[in-house]
Amino acid sequence: MLYDIFYPLSSDYSFLNVFRYITFRSAYAGLTALGLSVLMGGMMIRMLRKFQIGEKIREDGPKSHTAKSGTPTMGGLLILSTLVASTLLWADLSKSYIWVVLLAAVGFGLIGFFDDAMKLKKNEGMSARTKIVLQILLSVAIGSYLIYIDPARSDYVTRLYVPFFKTFQPDLGDWYLLFIVVTIVGTSNAVNLTDGLDGLAIGPIIIAMITYTAILYLCGHLKFAEYLRIQHIKEAGEVAVLSSAVVGASLGFLWYNAYPAQIFMGDVGSLSLGGILGTLAVIAKHELLLFLVGGIFVIEALSVIIQVGYFKFTGGKRFFKMAPLHHHFEHSGWAESKVIVRFWIIAVVLAMISLSTLKLR
């Protein structure tokens, strides 16, 4: 919106030329989302308390979590509203990728919203099958646009770029749509599984979003892409404005979600943030790198798969003391704050390794 208003005036007022630069608009998109989140957060917490929209703690969970019962939830609405508002304010809305990611944000957010609402009303959320089917349909819509409708990607759309390799780029052909669906749906649910401690999920989300903001900017810049020998993706750089808004909105949410949390994001937050992250990875053509960038989410999801599989295979035995993995460490005697900070440290290390792959090819 601001781009459309002020950039055309730059021929008369040279200082308005700054609106041309993605770096300028990305920085202020993040700051705007951060400011809105911090300002609106207290009001949202009071509103959620007024309507008694509070977290219900599982009886089989760690005993230390019983004190969290009743903490306002569905705080993901704060993240979604501020990132969308900031994006509409600072992004060039003529770029189609902005709307693709907004579709993922709002679509997965709605799935999470209805799941949260059903949990509050009926004490039982949306069935796993219904939730997965809706996520798949939304991911198919996103993938279909990128593969079959977007003409700019036609030369490389189904190629898979492998970290650390320059020339090994297998063409998945018709299987690429399935790969997109698995990437987006898998990331969305992995983030959802990680959201079990105060600030545990939002920290790695911020780190992963910063990483993909850098990647998107580099992919969208012809000279940087050629220098790094990565695929140049026209207009991908503009998505950095949106991902910066996600970073700002998430930082503002963390202000209230840090231990001890005043608010939880709920499925409306975790599913939407995971959906956004998966979509960004697909747009940037760095899907496999998501295993490193989002390594914390991958580990948490794998711990659940291992736990369930081992339980069924052994007839009732547990591989971990409790899954997801963060609960295993809690049961092992780690303080909640220690688990959170150590997971953040691992996320930072994985992000640094991920960025190094752009040159180590």
C-alpha distance (Angstrom), angle and dihedral (degrees) to the residues before:
residue distance angle dihedral
M1 . . .
L2 3.82 . .
Y3 3.82 89.0 .
D4 3.82 91.0 55.8
I5 3.80 91.9 46.3
F6 3.80 102.8 43.2
Y7 3.81 108.1 26.0
P8 3.84 94.3 65.0
L9 3.82 87.1 55.6
S10 3.82 92.6 56.4
S11 3.81 91.4 92.9
D12 3.83 88.0 66.1
Y13 3.81 98.8 31.1
S14 3.79 109.4 37.2
F15 3.82 95.1 -165.7
L16 3.81 89.0 66.8
N17 3.80 88.1 66.8
V18 3.82 86.9 89.7
F19 3.81 87.9 79.5
R20 3.79 87.0 69.8
Y21 3.80 91.7 67.7
I22 3.78 120.1 86.9
T23 3.81 91.2 -155.0
F24 3.83 91.3 58.6
R25 3.79 94.5 47.1
S26 3.82 92.3 43.0
A27 3.79 91.8 53.8
Y28 3.78 93.5 49.4
A29 3.80 93.4 42.2
G30 3.80 87.2 58.2
L31 3.80 93.3 45.5
T32 3.80 92.0 47.1
A33 3.81 92.9 50.7
L34 3.82 90.2 45.9
G35 3.79 92.7 50.5
L36 3.80 93.3 47.0
S37 3.82 92.0 47.9
V38 3.80 94.1 50.9
L39 3.82 92.5 45.0
M40 3.80 95.1 45.7
G41 3.80 97.9 37.1
G42 3.80 97.7 81.0
M43 3.80 91.3 46.6
M44 3.81 91.4 50.3
I45 3.81 92.3 49.4
R46 3.81 90.7 52.7
M47 3.81 91.3 47.2
L48 3.81 93.2 49.7
R49 3.81 90.3 49.3
K50 3.79 91.0 49.2
F51 3.81 91.3 55.3
Q52 3.84 91.2 40.6
I53 3.81 93.9 -120.4
G54 3.78 96.4 160.8
E55 3.80 137.7 153.7
K56 3.80 118.4 -95.4
I57 3.80 111.0 -146.3
R58 3.80 120.1 -141.6
E59 3.79 113.9 -113.8
D60 3.81 91.7 -136.7
G61 3.81 92.3 53.9
P62 3.80 127.4 99.7
K63 3.82 111.2 -59.0
S64 3.80 90.5 -129.0
H65 3.81 88.7 67.3
T66 3.81 95.2 64.8
A67 3.81 88.9 87.4
K68 3.81 88.6 62.1
S69 3.80 92.4 64.3
G70 3.78 110.9 120.6
T71 3.82 95.1 21.0
P72 3.83 107.4 144.8
T73 3.80 112.2 -94.9
M74 3.82 137.1 -173.2
G75 3.81 88.2 65.5
G76 3.79 87.1 145.9
L77 3.80 85.0 86.3
L78 3.81 86.7 70.1
I79 3.81 91.3 53.2
L80 3.80 93.9 45.3
S81 3.80 96.8 46.4
T82 3.81 95.0 47.7
L83 3.81 96.5 44.2
V84 3.80 91.7 48.1
A85 3.82 92.4 47.3
S86 3.80 92.7 47.5
T87 3.82 92.3 46.6
L88 3.80 92.7 50.7
L89 3.79 88.3 49.4
W90 3.82 100.7 48.5
A91 3.83 109.3 21.0
D92 3.79 128.2 89.5
L93 3.80 96.4 -110.3
S94 3.80 92.9 -161.8
K95 3.83 89.2 75.6
S96 3.79 111.3 95.4
Y97 3.80 96.5 -148.8
I98 3.80 89.8 65.9
W99 3.80 89.5 61.1
V100 3.81 92.7 44.3
V101 3.81 91.3 57.1
L102 3.82 92.1 42.5
L103 3.81 87.6 53.4
A104 3.81 89.2 54.3
A105 3.81 91.8 46.5
V106 3.79 96.4 49.0
G107 3.83 95.5 35.5
F108 3.80 96.6 51.8
G109 3.80 88.6 38.5
L110 3.80 90.8 57.6
I111 3.80 91.5 50.0
G112 3.80 89.3 51.9
F113 3.81 92.0 44.4
F114 3.79 93.8 55.8
D115 3.81 90.5 44.1
D116 3.82 90.7 52.8
A117 3.81 92.1 44.9
M118 3.81 91.9 51.9
K119 3.82 91.0 49.6
L120 3.79 90.6 53.6
K121 3.79 94.8 45.3
K122 3.81 102.8 37.1
N123 3.81 100.5 18.0
E124 3.81 86.0 -121.1
G125 3.78 127.0 83.4
M126 3.77 132.9 -142.7
S127 3.80 113.9 -54.5
A128 3.80 114.4 -95.1
R129 3.80 90.8 -120.7
T130 3.81 94.1 52.7
K131 3.80 91.6 46.5
I132 3.81 93.4 50.0
V133 3.82 93.2 46.1
L134 3.82 91.3 52.6
Q135 3.81 91.3 47.3
I136 3.80 91.2 49.5
L137 3.82 92.9 49.6
L138 3.80 91.2 50.7
S139 3.81 91.9 46.8
V140 3.81 91.0 48.9
A141 3.82 89.2 54.0
I142 3.82 91.1 51.0
G143 3.81 93.0 45.0
S144 3.80 93.5 45.9
Y145 3.78 91.5 55.1
L146 3.80 93.3 49.4
I147 3.82 94.0 45.8
Y148 3.79 105.4 34.9
I149 3.80 107.7 20.5
D150 3.80 108.3 33.7
P151 3.85 104.3 82.6
A152 3.83 94.5 -168.6
R153 3.82 91.9 69.0
S154 3.81 98.3 47.8
D155 3.83 95.7 104.7
Y156 3.80 96.1 55.1
V157 3.80 107.5 9.9
T158 3.82 99.3 118.6
R159 3.80 96.5 37.7
L160 3.77 117.1 110.6
Y161 3.80 116.8 -140.8
V162 3.79 113.8 -147.3
P163 3.84 120.4 -153.1
F164 3.83 115.5 -113.5
F165 3.86 92.5 17.3
K166 3.80 125.3 98.3
T167 3.78 102.5 -170.8
F168 3.80 105.2 20.0
Q169 3.81 100.5 100.5
P170 3.81 111.3 146.7
D171 3.78 116.1 -158.0
L172 3.82 109.2 -130.8
G173 3.79 93.5 -169.4
D174 3.81 112.3 -173.6
W175 3.81 90.5 -3.1
Y176 3.80 90.8 68.8
L177 3.81 92.9 82.1
L178 3.81 89.2 57.2
F179 3.80 89.0 48.3
I180 3.83 90.5 53.3
V181 3.80 91.3 50.0
V182 3.80 92.7 49.7
T183 3.82 90.9 47.2
I184 3.80 96.5 50.7
V185 3.81 98.3 37.6
G186 3.80 92.0 42.7
T187 3.81 93.1 50.2
S188 3.80 92.7 47.0
N189 3.79 93.1 53.1
A190 3.81 94.1 40.6
V191 3.81 90.5 57.2
N192 3.80 88.7 47.1
L193 3.82 91.1 54.4
T194 3.82 91.3 49.0
D195 3.80 93.1 54.7
G196 3.80 96.8 92.0
L197 3.81 106.1 106.3
D198 3.81 133.7 49.0
G199 3.80 106.8 -76.9
L200 3.80 93.6 -13.6
A201 3.82 97.2 122.3
I202 3.79 99.8 32.7
G203 3.84 93.5 55.4
P204 3.84 95.7 59.3
I205 3.82 88.9 39.8
I206 3.81 90.2 58.6
I207 3.81 90.9 47.3
A208 3.82 93.0 47.3
M209 3.81 92.3 46.4
I210 3.81 91.8 51.3
T211 3.81 88.7 50.4
Y212 3.80 93.8 50.7
T213 3.80 91.1 43.7
A214 3.80 87.5 61.2
I215 3.82 92.4 44.0
L216 3.81 93.4 49.1
Y217 3.80 91.6 49.6
L218 3.81 91.6 49.8
C219 3.81 92.8 46.3
G220 3.79 91.2 49.9
H221 3.82 93.7 49.7
L222 3.81 110.5 81.5
K223 3.82 97.3 -153.0
F224 3.80 95.3 45.5
A225 3.81 91.1 46.2
E226 3.81 91.5 51.1
Y227 3.81 91.9 46.9
L228 3.81 92.8 50.2
R229 3.81 92.0 38.8
I230 3.76 93.3 -127.3
Q231 3.79 125.7 136.3
H232 3.80 112.2 -80.4
I233 3.79 107.5 -133.1
K234 3.76 112.8 -165.1
E235 3.82 113.6 -130.0
A236 3.82 93.0 5.1
G237 3.80 89.2 114.0
E238 3.79 90.6 67.6
V239 3.80 89.5 63.0
A240 3.81 87.2 66.7
V241 3.82 86.1 74.7
L242 3.81 89.5 59.8
S243 3.80 95.3 42.9
S244 3.81 89.2 50.2
A245 3.80 88.0 53.5
V246 3.82 88.1 53.3
V247 3.81 89.3 52.3
G248 3.80 91.5 50.9
A249 3.80 94.0 45.4
S250 3.81 90.5 48.0
L251 3.82 92.5 49.5
G252 3.79 89.4 51.2
F253 3.79 90.2 50.1
L254 3.82 90.8 48.0
W255 3.82 87.8 58.1
Y256 3.82 86.4 70.7
N257 3.81 99.6 25.8
A258 3.82 96.9 55.1
Y259 3.80 115.9 112.3
P260 3.00 117.8 -43.0
A261 3.80 89.0 34.1
Q262 3.79 122.3 -141.8
I263 3.81 91.2 -170.1
F264 3.82 139.4 17.7
M265 3.79 124.6 -143.6
G266 3.82 97.3 -134.8
D267 3.79 123.7 -161.2
V268 3.81 90.1 -57.8
G269 3.79 87.0 67.7
S270 3.79 103.9 34.4
L271 3.82 96.9 45.0
S272 3.81 92.9 46.2
L273 3.82 94.7 46.6
G274 3.80 90.6 48.1
G275 3.80 90.6 47.9
I276 3.80 90.8 50.8
L277 3.81 92.6 48.5
G278 3.81 92.8 49.6
T279 3.81 91.4 47.7
L280 3.81 92.2 49.7
A281 3.81 89.9 52.2
V282 3.81 90.8 51.9
I283 3.81 94.2 47.1
A284 3.82 90.7 49.2
K285 3.85 91.3 47.9
H286 3.82 88.6 -126.5
E287 3.78 98.4 113.5
L288 3.80 97.4 136.9
L289 3.79 90.2 50.5
L290 3.79 86.3 65.0
F291 3.81 88.0 76.3
L292 3.81 87.0 65.8
V293 3.81 101.1 32.9
G294 3.79 91.1 47.6
G295 3.79 94.7 33.2
I296 3.81 92.5 134.9
F297 3.81 90.4 57.3
V298 3.81 91.3 46.8
I299 3.81 92.1 51.1
E300 3.80 92.5 47.7
A301 3.82 92.1 49.7
L302 3.82 92.2 46.3
S303 3.81 90.8 51.0
V304 3.81 89.5 58.3
I305 3.82 92.5 46.8
I306 3.82 91.3 48.7
Q307 3.80 92.2 46.6
V308 3.81 94.3 50.3
G309 3.81 93.6 42.8
Y310 3.82 93.8 47.3
F311 3.80 91.4 46.1
K312 3.81 91.6 54.4
F313 3.82 94.8 40.9
T314 3.83 94.9 50.4
G315 3.79 96.5 38.7
G316 3.79 98.5 -112.8
K317 3.82 108.4 -17.3
R318 3.80 121.7 128.8
F319 3.82 125.7 -131.7
F320 3.81 92.4 -163.7
K321 3.79 126.3 31.3
M322 3.80 85.5 -117.0
A323 3.80 136.5 -15.4
P324 3.01 141.6 -97.0
L325 3.78 93.0 54.9
H326 3.82 96.8 -112.5
H327 3.81 89.3 65.3
H328 3.83 89.8 52.4
F329 3.80 89.9 59.6
E330 3.80 91.0 46.3
H331 3.81 89.9 54.3
S332 3.80 87.8 47.9
G333 3.79 89.8 62.3
W334 3.82 102.6 -95.6
A335 3.78 115.5 142.5
E336 3.81 113.5 -116.4
S337 3.80 92.5 -117.5
K338 3.82 90.8 52.2
V339 3.81 92.3 52.7
I340 3.80 90.6 49.6
V341 3.80 97.5 48.6
R342 3.81 93.9 43.9
F343 3.80 91.0 51.1
W344 3.82 88.6 50.6
I345 3.80 90.3 51.8
I346 3.80 90.7 51.9
A347 3.82 89.6 49.0
V348 3.83 90.9 53.6
V349 3.81 92.0 49.4
L350 3.81 91.8 49.1
A351 3.81 90.8 48.9
M352 3.81 91.1 52.5
I353 3.80 91.1 50.3
S354 3.81 89.7 47.6
L355 3.81 93.3 54.1
S356 3.80 90.4 48.5
T357 3.82 89.7 60.9
L358 3.80 89.7 68.0
K359 3.80 88.8 72.5
L360 3.81 101.9 23.7
R361 3.79 97.7 78.8
